[in-house]
Amino acid sequence: MIIYKFGYPDSQVSPDISPFVIKLETWLRMSGISYEPRTGANQAMPHQKLPVAVIDGEVVPDSALIIQRLQYLYPQSISDQNLSPSERAQSCALRALFEQHLYFVLLYNRYAVQSNFNAYRPMLLDYAKRSVPAWQKPLLSPLAPLIFPFVQMKYRRMAWQQGTGRHKLEDIYAMGIEVWKSVLEILGDKPFLLGEQPNLIDATAFGFLHAEIRHPFASPIHDYVMRQPALVAYHDRIWDRYWQE
């Protein structure tokens, strides 16, 4: 099985720039499913997004759809089947909180805060150099200053259309902090969000928490997370168990 992803300039720091790719790869590692990671050209993919998997010759986009397909093919994989109805409802609600709400806070912080976008530019350029055809590579560095403003505008518009980008920056940061306060309350003193063993929601949470802790984007959200020993320990517990080669 092939997983197409963005990647990260230093794989020892992080596996990917996308929390959705990190979620998928973490779930695969939790489930003991082997895969071959490759850099993917997102514009050539079915939804023009990554990750994308090739499973038995079929191209499957979207981390949720990929996991759903693999849970059917690998019944022993990590799923919510061992959870109570109440825990499954919690898992569903948390996933929506991360993927439909916190994601746009993360996106706005990367693309609309100029200092963070300046930090993001080398990472995007690194990805572009690994994903474009060979003949285009020499053109990327000279053209990047012309292209990046349009990339930035595209994602700022996306955040505006979704609604998050219409708020004041301090309110957007407050939204993100509120998410992590809620996660911290649910985590409590448990090793994983819903108990003693990791579940699918832990892969999702790790993807977003890892992006907040390891990726170089400053914000009050990052500062809050780093002041919470339980969140940092939760991140490190999953990192050490599934990512330390």
N, C-alpha and C positions, 0 to 999 in steps of 0.2 A: 504494500500500500504506500502511495506517495502522498505527502502533505505539502502543498504549496503554501509558502509563507512569505513574510517580509524579511525576517531576520533582524539582526542587531549588529552594530559595528564590532562589539566585543561580546562574544557569546559567553564568556565567563561572568559577565555582569548581568546579562539578561538574554533570554532566548529570542525575544522578538520585540518590536515596537508596538505591537497590537495586543491589548488585553484579551481579545478573542482568540488569537493564535496561542497565547500563553495558556488560556483556559483549556483549549483543545489538547495541546501537547501534554499538559499536566494530567488531564483525564486519561489520555492514552497511557501515560507512565503509571498512573494509579491502577489502571486496569491490566497492565502487563501486555499491552498490544504493541508489537513492533511496527515501525514505520520508517520510511525514508523521507527526510525533510529536503525540500528543494525551494530555491527562490522562485516565486511566481510573479508573472507580470499581471498585476491586478486588472488592468484595462482589458486584457484578453480573456478574463474569466467570465463565467455566465452572468454573475451579478455585479461584475467589476469591483469585487471585494475579495479579500482573503480573510481566513483560510479557505482553501479548496482541497478536497481529497479526491484521489482516483482509487476507487474501490472495485476490484474485479473488473477493471476496464471502464467503469462508469464514473463520470465526473460528477461529484456531489459538492455543491456550494453550501456555505453557512455552517458555523460550528455546531449549532443545535441539530441541524439535519444530518450532519456527519455523525455526531454522537448517536442520534436515534438509529441510523442505519447500522452502526457498529454494535450497538446494544442488541440488535436482532441477530447479527452474525456471531457475536461473542456473548452468549448468555451469562458467562461468569464475570463480565465487565461491571464496573461500578455503575449502579443505577439507584433509583429511589424506591425500588420494589421492597426493600427491607424496612422502609420507614412506615410509620403510622399515618393514617389519613391527615392528622393534624400536622405532622412533620412534613409530609409532602406539600401541604398547603403553604407552610413556611418556606420551603425550598422554592416553590413557584413564585411567591411574593418577593423573596430576596433576589431571585434571578431578574425579575422585572425591575427591581430597584437598581440593580447594577447596570443592566443592559439597556434599559429604556430611560433611565434618569441620570445616574452617575456618569454614564458614557459621555453624555453631552456636556457635562461639567468638565470632564477630562479633555474633551475635544476643544472646548472654548479656551481652556487654559493653555493648550498647546498652540493654537492657531491665532487667537485674538490678543493674547498678551505678548507684546512685541519681543520682550527679552526672552521669553520661552520659545517663541518661534525662531529667534536667532539661534538658540541652542538646538532646535530641531532640524534646522536646515542641513547641517552636515550629515545627520542621520538619514534624512530623505535623499540626499545626494548619494550617499553610500548605497542605499537601496536601489536607486535608479541605475547606478553603474553596474549593479549585479543583475538587473532585470531586463535591460534593453539589449537589442542586437548589438553585435560588436562594432558595426560601422557607426552607430550612434554614440558610443562611449566618448570619443574625443570631443563631441559637441556639447556634452552635458555641462562641464564646468563654465565655459564661456556663456552658455545660454541660461544657466541657472538664475542669475540675477534678474533676467527678464521673465522667467517662468514662475518663480516662487511667489511674486505678488498675486498672480492669478490663482495659484494653489491656495494661498492664504485666504483670498476673497471667497473662494468656493466653499471652504469649510466654515468660515464665519457666516456665510449666507445659510448654510445648512443648520447651524446652531440658532440663527435668527428664525428660520422657518419652523423649527421644532419648538421654539419658545424660550429656551434657556438663554439664548443670546440677546433677548430683549431686556434682560435684567441688568441692574448695576453690578459691577464686578464684585463688590463686597457681598452682595446678596447671593451671587453665584457661588462664591466661596463658602458662604454660610450653608447653602444647600448641600455642598459636598461634605462639610464637617458633620452636618446632621445625619447623613447616611452612615458615616463611620461611627458616630455615637450609637446609632441603632444596632449596627453590626457588633460593636463592642458589648452592648447590653445582651444581645442574643448569645454571643460567645461565652460570656461569663468566665468561669474557671474550667470550662471543658477544653479538651485538646482540639476538637473540631466543632464546627458550628452546631451540628445536631447530635453530638454525642462523642463516644469514644473512638469511632471509626470514621474515616473520611467518606464523604458522599459527593455526588455530582456538584452540589452547590459549593463545596469547598474548592473545587477546581475553578469555578467561576469567580468566587471571592478572591482566590489567590491571584488570578489574572489581573484583577483591578488593583489589589493591594500591592502586588509586585510592581506594577506600573507606577504606583504612587511612591513607593519606597526607593526603587532602583533607578527610575528614569529621571533625567536631569531637569525637571521642570519645577521651579520654585513656586510656592503658594502657601497661604495659611493652612490649606488642607494637608499638604505635606508636613508642615510643622506640627499640626495637631496629631497626625498619625504617628510621627516619630516620638512624640511625648507619651504614647500609650504602650507601655511594656507588653501588655497582653496581645495587642495587634502585631507588634514586631515579633514577638515570640511565635505567634500563630504563623506568620509569614515564614520565619526561619525554620519552623518545624516541617512545613511542606517542602520548602526549598532543600533542606538537608536530606529529607527522606526520598525525594523523587528527582532532584536535579543535580546532586553531587555525584558526578560520574566516578 
